[in-house]
Amino acid sequence: MENFNDSQFRDRVDKALTQVRKILKAERNPTYMESVQHTYSDKFGLAEFLTNISLAAQLNCFEIMGIDGTSLYRMHEWVKEGHAVTLRLAAVETCAHVRDQQVQVEPTHKRVTKITHTKQSPTATSNTESTIESSQILTITEHYWRFALEYTLLAFRGPSPEGEDDRIVIFSRQVQSEVVTTDGGAAPRPPRPERAARAPLDVDLSWILRHLAPAPSGPGFDLQRFEIDRTVESCRTPRRNKDVDKALRELGQMRAWAGQVWHYFTQAVFPVLTSTCSDRSPLRRRTADLVAAISTAGLFVPVLPVVDAPPDPPPEGGGAPPASPGAAQPDHKVVLSAGDMAAFLGDQRRALLEKMAAFDAHFPPPGDAAQLLSSAEAKLLVLCAHMGDILQMYSDGVSHLEACLKKQLRAAVGRELTAGDFRAHMARHARRLFADAAAPRPLSHAVRRSAGHAPEGHVALELGPDLFGTEEEDAEPVATFQRRVLTEPGVDPATGAAVPAGDPEMRFRLDASTEVRFRGEVTVHAHLAPRFEDEKPIRPVLEQTHTLVARARPFSAFMLLLGRMAPGGVFEPAHALVLQGKDVVKVPLMMEALPSAREFQDAVESLSEEQQRFAKAYRAMQLEGSVFAVLVVQLKPQLEALLGLRPDSLTKEIQLTQRLLDLFIQHQVPADLLSFAGDPGSPAADRVAAVRGHVAAIDDMLAAAKQAELEEAKLEASFANPHGHREGATFGGFSLGGPFGCAPAARSCQFGAAPAMAAP
């Protein structure tokens, strides 16, 4: 379907329909299937008709090529015995130097000189003109070569044609021609290697021969009807099934072989006479004219995806009443019959025989060994070109059926369905299939302290058309199956008290000596990503990518850790980031699909026991580490616990919370310098005031440290450049002695004073 052009295909079919109407009876009305009321089975019938007539049309070409009934019978017996049958074109070329000859060649241009003579007399003046023509005779050396070609078209069984009983020579010819060149000077260069055995051109005929059966009425063969197995699960449409795929693959190899044969003669053999030869050689012009005459014009290609439209209803007032518009006639078969196929093949054979007779009349006979291009080569090439046309029409015909089916579906639903439509359909199907508690829900988690608190932000897994071009309102949340993970109820071994089900405790390591244990809501998500069977994303990272999106609300903050789950409730973080104050982070997830259990079992079935153990152990490690995990840590509750504050103490302390985050993140101030260390019974307000005082003290210390660093930097600059400036000097309207080193100053500046050294 990738190279199918429907408009060009219809142009070829429309031209062929003129000949089809001449072949069929006058009351017949061949047309496209989409124009006729038909059933879905008729589409399969038309696909089978196209395959059968393609095989029969090739057999016509084989017969005219020289594969007679006896040869075809032997080849069919080879296939019945289980042998592979190959059609081969083998060629050997030789080129030998014969002689050199010097010839004189008149140039095509002459030099003409006109001379004017003036004669004066007492009574008059007269002018006379004379013309002088000059030319230079060129002497060139012509090199004569004997170019010989021996090629054989044969069929053989097995891997190679070893014995006489294993091969059938269909056609063989030996020919030599004299080639004249003018290049090379004293050491001429041959137009072809002295001897070259061309790589054989092979094509497997076994599949085609398997569809032959001896004719019950007498000698010859009939085609076994090609049928599509519609009962297998892999049969999708008349085009997308294993039987038509096999036919396209086998017939495509035949088409490629025919193209190789055409290319060999037209691009390797005939140019010896048309482009390598000297312009003075008569063979050059004659061969070029003969090559141009090798054409498939006038040949009928019988592979046409047309059906027989029902006859028009009788006129009003007589006969049966007309059928309603669009109603199908049950006794009328739209797919063409076997008799119609025979009529098509008969007209194809007639046109081929007329073309062969024309070649016999205009081309040299094959028996003339001095003619490199005879009627034999012309017949072989036009048959190869015709087979290429047949197989191209077959490929386009079944693709046309698929295009018509797609067009019908588009008309039925009103649009062309995309992957997004498919996902929407599956989501609707899931809502109807599952109960509310088990139905997939969008993976969009609100980051909040409790149900009584406003959300700090949210984390979602979204699917957009483009990572960098998707607007926020166009993003599509991914629906997942969700299950809350709780511990099993049990008994405390220390106290013997009953322990209800709760959130499991998990842990992760910050470094080799620090382990963090945490407890909270744990939810497992499972996502089914539906897609079309032949959908292959071009850029899997940038198009249709699952993207983890985290958004923080104003005056809010939380930490996001990304990693994977390991056995034993261990979280292995790989990335962490803090979101605060309207931050939006989009992380594309580069996911890699693991082989399914069946694919894995099929892959390791033929491995050794040791290799299977290794593969199973590695797969177990992959499955254990394939669970993507996201950990959300709310910062305000953690700050309150770290600083010894009551719960909800920082909820309305926006400025203090922001300053605490800056101290911890940017300056990495130890928590002991900021935490409350007073009376455990102190009220919440006193605890917040104490922490605020500690923050103010740290701010004063940091401001003093910054001022000291600034003074030290000024002192270092003064020592580094003692004569460059003094404290208080101004440059360009700015003073260097202000509290921040850049206070505006007057435009009138005094220079020349000695630098002042101030003690630090």
N, C-alpha and C positions, 0 to 999 in steps of 0.2 A: 504493500500500500504506500510505501514511502515514495516510490518513483511513478506512481500511477497518476496520469493526467486525464481526467474525465473528458475534458473538451476535445483534446486531440483524439482520444479513443472514439468518441461519438462521431467525429468527422470521418474516421476510417470506416466505421460501421455504416454510416449514412451512404457512403459511396458504394459499399458492398451490397446494400439493400436493393439497389437497382438491378444488379445481377441476380440476386436471390428471387426477386419477383418474376424474372424471366425463367428461372429454373422451376419454380413451383407453378401450380395451376393458377389460372386467372382469378378464381374466386378466393384464393388464399390471401391472407393479409399479415405478413410477417412484420413484427414491430418489437419495441422494447417491452420487457416484462412489466415495468412500472406503469405502462399504459393499458394493461389488461388486468381484469379481475382474476386473481389467482390465490392459491393457498401457500402456506409456508413450505409444504412438501414440494411444491412446484419449483421453489428455489433450489432445493437439493437436486431435483430432477434435472434442472438446467445445468447445474455444476457437473453432474455426472455426464450429461450430454456433451458438454464442452471437453471433458477429459477423454471420452471415447472417440469423439471425432478428431481430436488432436492426435491420438495414437494412430488412428486409421490414416490420417493425412500424412503422417510420417512414413507409414508403410508404403504409401504410394510413391513417396520420394525414394525410399530404399529400393523399390522395384525398378524404377527408372534409372537409379544410380548403378544397377547391375546386380543387386541381390535378388536372384530369381527364386522360384519356388523350391528348387532342390537345395540351394544354399540355406534358405530360410528354414527348411525342414531339419537340416543337420544342426543348425544353431539352436533350434527349439529342443532337439533331443539332448544337446549339451546342457541346456538349462534344466531339463527334466532330470538329468543325472546329477545335478547339484553343482555343476561347474559355472564359473563366471564367464561370460562372453564379452569380448572387447572388440570394438571397431577401431582400427589403427590406420593412420596415414604415415608412412615412413618414406623419407627422401634422402638422397645422397647427391651432392653437387661436386663437380670437378671443374677446374678452369686451367687451361694450358696455353702458353704463348706459342703462336704459330709463326708469325713473320712480322717484319716492319716494312713500311713502304713510304717513300717520300712523294708527296704530291704537291702540285702548284695550285694555289687557290687565288682566284681573282677577288679583290676586295669588293665589298658592296658599295663603296663610295669612291667616286673619282674626283680629281681636282681639275676644275675648269678655270682657265685664265683668259680674259677678254682684253685684246689690244686694239686701241683706236688710232688710226692714221689720219692726219689732217693734211690736205693738199690745197694750197692757195694759188690763185691765178689773178691776173689784173681785174678780171671781171667778177669772180666768185670764189667762194671757199667751200670745199667738199670734204666730208669725213667718211672713212671706210673702217670697218671693224673686222677683226680676225679672232678666232677662238682656238685656244690650245688646251687639249685634254691630256691629263697625265694620270697614271695609276701605277701602283707598286704591286708586283706579283709576289705573294707570300708562299714560302715553301715550308710545309709542315710535315711532321712524321706521324704516320698512322700506325697504330699497333693493333695487330689482329690476334684475337683470342678465340679459343674453342671452349665454349661454355656448355657443359653436359649436365643433364638432370635425369635421374632415375628415381621414380617414386612409385609406391605400391599402396593400394588400398586393400586391406585384408581384414578378416575377422578370425579370431582365435579363441580357444578356450584355455582357462588356467592363467597362470601368471605370465607366460611368454609362449610365442609360437615356435616350439622346438621341433616337432615332427610334422610330416606332411599330413598326418591324420588329425593334427590339432589345429589346423588353420585352413582357411578358405580364401584364396586370392580372388578378390572381386574385380580388380582392374590394376593393370601395371603398364607403365609406358617409359621408354627410354628415348631421349631426344637430345640433340645437340645443335647449337646455333653459333654462328660466327659473330663475334662482338668486336666492334672497332672503337678504340679510344685514341685520344690525342694528347694525353697528359703524361708526365713522367720523364720526358727527354730521353737521355741515353739509357737510363735505368727505369723502364716503365713499371708502373704499379698495377698489378692485376686487379680487375674489377671485383673479383671474388677470390676467396682462398683456393689454393690448389686442390684441396679435398676437404669437404665438410659434410659430416653425417649429422643431419638435423635431428634434434630431439623428437622422438615419435609423438604424434598427437593421438591420444587415446580417449575413448569414451566407453563407459560400461552400458551394454545393451540388455543386461539380464532382466531388469525390471520391465522393459518394454516387451521382451520375448515371453515373460511369464503371463502376459495378458493375451497370448495367442492360444488358439485351440484348433485342432484339425477340423476342417469343414465336414459336416456330416453328409453333404450331398456329393462329395467327390474330392479331387485333389485341391489343395490350397488350404488356407487358414482363415478362420474367423476370429474376431476379437471377442475375448471373454468380457462380459459387461463389467465395467468399472462401477463399483457401488461404494457409497459412503456409509460407514457403520455409525448409525445415529444412536445406538444404544449405549455406547461407551460414554463415560463422564467427560472425557476430553473433547467431545464433539460440541462445539459452541455454536457455530454458524455454518452455512454451506461453504464458506471460505476457511474458517478457522477450525480445522479438524485435522487429525493425523493423516488421513488418507489423501486429502488434497495437498497437505504439506509435503507428503512423500512424492506425489506426482509433480509438484512444482520443483522439488529438489532434483529429481531424476531428469525431468525434461529440461530443467535449467542447465544441467550438465551437457545435455545434447545441444542446446543452443550455444553454449560456450564453445563446444568443439567445432560446430559449424562456423562460428566466428573466427576461430583460430585458423581453420583451413582457408577461409577467405583472406585473412590477413597475411598468411604465408605466401600465397600466390600473388596477391596484388601489391604487397609491400616488400617482398623479398625476392621473388622470381622475376616478375614482369619488369620491375625497374631496371634490370640488367639491360633490357632493350629500349626502355623509354627514357631513362634519365642518365645512365652510364654511357650509352653509346654516343658516338660522334653525331653532330647535327647533320652531317652529310650522309649518314647511313639511312637507306630507305626503310630498314626495319623499324627505326624509331617512330616514324610517322604512322606506318601501317599497324604496328602493335598498339600504339595509343588509340587508334580508331577502333580496333577490335576490343580492347579493354572497355572502352566507353559503351560498346554494344552489349556488354554483359549486364543485363538488368532484369529485374522481376516485373517490369511493367507488363500488364496484361494478364498476369497470373491471378487466379482466384483463390483467396484464403478462406476455406470453408468454416473456420472456427469463429462463429458469430453468436453472441449471447442474445438471440432473438427468439421470440415465441410466436405462436399462431393465434392471432386475435380471432374471437368468434365472429361468425358472419353477421352482417347487418340484419336487423329484424325485418320481416316482410312489411310492405307498405300497408297503410290503413285500409280497411275494407276487405281484406283477404288474408287467408292463412290464420295462423295462431296469433293471439294478441301479443304485442311487443312486451319484452321483459322490462322490469323496472330498471332505472338507471343504476349501473354498478352491480347488478345482480349477476352472479356466475351461472353459467350453463353447465349442469352436472354431467351431460353426455359429451362435452367438448373438452379435449385435452389441449392445454396451451403449449406444453413442451413438444417440440418437433419429434416425429416418429423415426423409426429405423429406416423407413423408405425415404423420408426426407434427407436423412443422413447419407444414404446411398446416392441420392441425386446430387447432393453437394459434392461428394467425393468423385462422382463421375465427371462433373464439370471441372473440378480441379485437375483430374487426370487428363481430360481433353486439352485444357490450356497448357499443361506441361508438355504433352506430346507435340502440340503445335510449336511451342517454343524450341523443343529439341530439333524438330524438323527445320526450323529457321536457322538454327546454329549449323546444322549439317550443310545447309545451302550457302552460307556466307563465310564459314570458317574453314580453314584447311582441314583435311581429314586426319584422324589420329595416326594413320599409317605413315604419314610423311614425317620421317625422323628429323628432318631439317627445320621443322616448324615448332618453335617452343610453345606457341599458343595455338592450339587446335580446337576443334569442336569438343573434344573430350574434356579439356580444362574448362571450356565455357559451360558445358553441361554440369560438371561437378560444382562449379562456383555458383551457378544460378540455383541449383538444388540446395546448396548450403544456405544461400541467402533466403530462399523460400522457406526452408525449415526454421530459420531464425524468425521470419515473419509469423509462421504458424505458432511457434511457442511464445512469442511476444503477445499475440492476440489471445492465447490461452491464459497467460498470466494476467493480462489486462481484463479479460472476461470475468474471471472469478473475483478480481478486485472490484470490478464494476458491480457485481452482485453484492459485495460487502458494502460498497458505497450506497447502493440503493436501499439496503436494509438500514443503514445508518440514517439515511434521509427520511425513511418512513418513521423511525423512532423519533427523530427530531420533530417531524410534523405531528406526531402523536402527543408529545409532551410540550411542544411549543417552543423548545429551545434546545441547545446543545448542552448536555450535562457535563459538569466539571467535577473535580474531586471534592470541591466544597459542597456541591449538591448531593454527592454520594454520602458524605459525612452527615449532612442534614437528614437524609433519608434514614440512615442507620440510627441516628439519635431519636427520630420519631418512632422507629421500630422498637428501640430499646424501651421507650416510655410505655409502649403498648404491651411489651412482653414481660417486663419486670414489675414487681410490686414497688411501691414508693420507697420502702426502706432499702431495697436492693438495687434500685435503678441507678445508672450512672449519673453523677452530679458534676458540675464544673469544678475544676480544681482551682479554687480561689479562696485562700485562707486569710481571714481577717486577723491581724496582729492586735490583740487587745488583752488587757489584764484580766478582765472578767466580763460577764454580761452587763454589769452596771457601769462599765467604763467605755469611753469612746475609743474607736480603733486608732492605733498608732500608725497604721498603714495596712498593706495587704501584699500577699505573695501569690502569684498565679502562674500557671503553665498555659501559655497562649500559643496559638497557631495562626500566623499571619502570612499573607502572600509574599512578603519581602521583608527581610530583617530591617533594612534601613529605609524602606519606603512605606511601611505600614503605619497608618495613623492609629492613635490610641483607641478611637471609637471603632475602627475597623478590625481590631484584634479579636480573635475568636478563642474563647476559653476552651480548654481541652476537657472533655467529659471523662471521668474515671470512675471505676468501681472503688468504693472506699470502705474501709473497715477499721474500727478503733481497736487497738491492741491493748489488752488488759492482762494483768497477771492473774493466775489462778488463785482462788481463795485458799488459805491454809492456816497453819498454827505457828505462832512465834516460838521458836525453840527455847528462847531464854525465859519467857514469862508463861508460856503455855496458853496465851490468849489467842482467840480467833482473829485472823487477819483477813479482812475482806479483799475482794478483787480491786486492783488499783492500777495506776500507771506504772510501767516497768522502769527500773533504774538502769540507766545507760551511762557510758563513760567514753571519754576520748582523751588523748594525750596532747599537751602543749609542747612538751619536750621529753627527753629521756627521764627526767626526774619529777615531772609535774603531770598529774592525772586529774582530770575534771570529771566529777560524777554529777549527773543531772537527772531530774525526773519531771515529766510533764506528759501532755497528751501526745500519743504516738498513733499516727494514722498511716495505714498502708494503702497505696493507690495502685490500681492496675488499669492501664490504658490500652484499648484496642484501636489500632490505627487502620481504618479501612482505606483501601486504595484499589484502583483498577488493576487488572491482572498485568497488563502491558505498560503500566505507568512507570517510567524511568526518569526520575528527576535529573535535570542536567546539572544544576548546582545545588546539591543537597544541603549545603550550609546556608545559602542565601535565599533559597526558594522553598516555601512550604516547610519551614523549619520550626521545630518545637523550641520555644523560647521561654526561659524562666524570667518573669518580670516581677520586680519588687519595687514598690512605691511607698514612700514615707509621707505622712501628713505634716502640715506645718506644726512647728514646735514639738515634734515627736522624734524619737530615735529608737532604733533597734539594730541588732547585729544579725547578719545572715552568714551562715557557714554552709558550704557546699562540699560534699564528699560522697562516700559510699558506705554501706553497711558491711561489717565483717561479722563472722560468727561470734556468739557469746555476748551479744548486745554491745559491741564495740563500734563506735562511729569513727571513721577515718576521714577527718577533714582535709580537703585539698586547697580550698580558698575560703577567705573570710573578708567581709567588708561591713562597714558601719554606714547605715542610711539615716539621715536626719534632715529635717526641714525641706520637704518637697523634692527630695532626691528620687530619681527614677533610674533603675538599673535594668538593662536587658541583657541576658546571658544566653547566647545560642547554645543549644545542646547538640553536640556532635555524637549521635548515637550510632552504634554498629550492631547490626542484627547477628545474633548467634544462630548456628544451625539448629533446626528443630530436632526433637528426639529421634524421629524417623530418619532424617537426613544424616544425623550422627551415626545411627546404627548401620545404615547402608554404607557409610564411608569407612567404618572400622571393621566391617564384616570380613574383609579379605586380608586384614593385617595379622601380624604375628601376635602371640599372646603377650609378649613383652611390650610391643607397640600399642596394643589395645589397652594395657594397664596404664601406660603413660598417657594415652589420649583421654582415658576416662578420668585420671587424676587431674589432668590439666583442665578438662571440661568442668569438673567439680569446683576447681578454683575459680574458673570463669563465672559459674553460676553463683557462687558465694559472693563474688565481688561485683556482680552485675546490678545490684540494687542501688539506684541513685538515691541519695538522702539529702534532705535540706533541714537544717537546724536553725530555728528562729529563737534568738535570745532577746528578751525585752530588757532594756538597759535601766529604766527607772527602778523597777523592783530590785534589780541586782545592786544598784547604787545605794538604795535604802538599806539593804541587808549589809552591804560592805561598810557603810559609814555609821551603822548603829542607829538608824532612824526608824521611826514607826512606819508601818505600811501607809501608803498614800501621802507621805509627808512631802514628796517632791512633785505631786500631781499639779499643783498650782504654782510651784516655784520654777517658772520657766527660765528666768535669767540665771538663777543659781544652778539649775540643772545643766544649762548650756556651758556655764563656766566650769563646772565639774568635769564635763566631757572634754573640754579643751585641755584642762590640766592633766587628765589621765591620758588622753590620746597624744597630744602634741608635746607636752613636757614630761610625761611619764612620772608624775609625782607619786611617791609611795602613799598608799591608802592610810597608813598610820598617821601621817601628818594632817589628814583632813577628817578623820573619823571622830565621832563623839566618844569621849572616855570618862564622862562624869557619872553621876548617880544613876544607877539603872532605873530608878523610879521617876526620873525627870519626865515632865510632860513633853509632848511632841514639839511644841513651839520652842522650848528651851533647847532641845536637841538640834533643831534646825538653826536656831540662832548661834549655837556653838559652832556648828559646821560652817555657817556663813562667816563667822569670825576667823576661823582657820583659813578659809578661802581668801579673805581679805589680807591676812598676814602673808600668805604665800604670794598674793599679787604684789604686795609691797616689796617683798624680797625679790621677786622677779623684776620689778621696775628698778630697784636699786642695782640689781645685777646688770640690767641692760644699760643703765646710766654709767656704771663702772666700765663696762665693755666699750661704751662710746668714748669715754674719756681716755681709755687706754688706746683706742684706735686713733684718736686725735694726737695723742702723745707720740705714738709710733710714726704717724705721718709727719709730725714736726721734726723728729729726729732724722727721719729719712730724707727730708728736704728742708734743712735749717734756714736757707735763704729764700725759699719760695714764698712764704707768707708768715705772718705773725697772727697771733690770736686777736681777733677783732678786725683784721684786715678784710677789705671787701673786694670782690671781683665780679664785675658785670652786674652790680646792683644787689649782690647777696653777701651777707656777712657769715664768716666761718666761726664766729665766737658766740653765737646764740645758743640757747639751751638745746636746740635740735640741730645746730650746725648749719642752718640755711635761712636765717632770718633776713627779711628785706632790709636793705641799707640805702643810704642816699647815693645818688648818682655821682656826686663829686667825691673822689677817693684820693686819699693821701698815701703815697708810697715812699719807701726809702728808710723807714724807721727800723731800728735794730730789732731782731726777733726777741720776744719775751719768752722766757723759760718758766713755766709754772710747775711747782711740785705736784706730784700726783696726789 
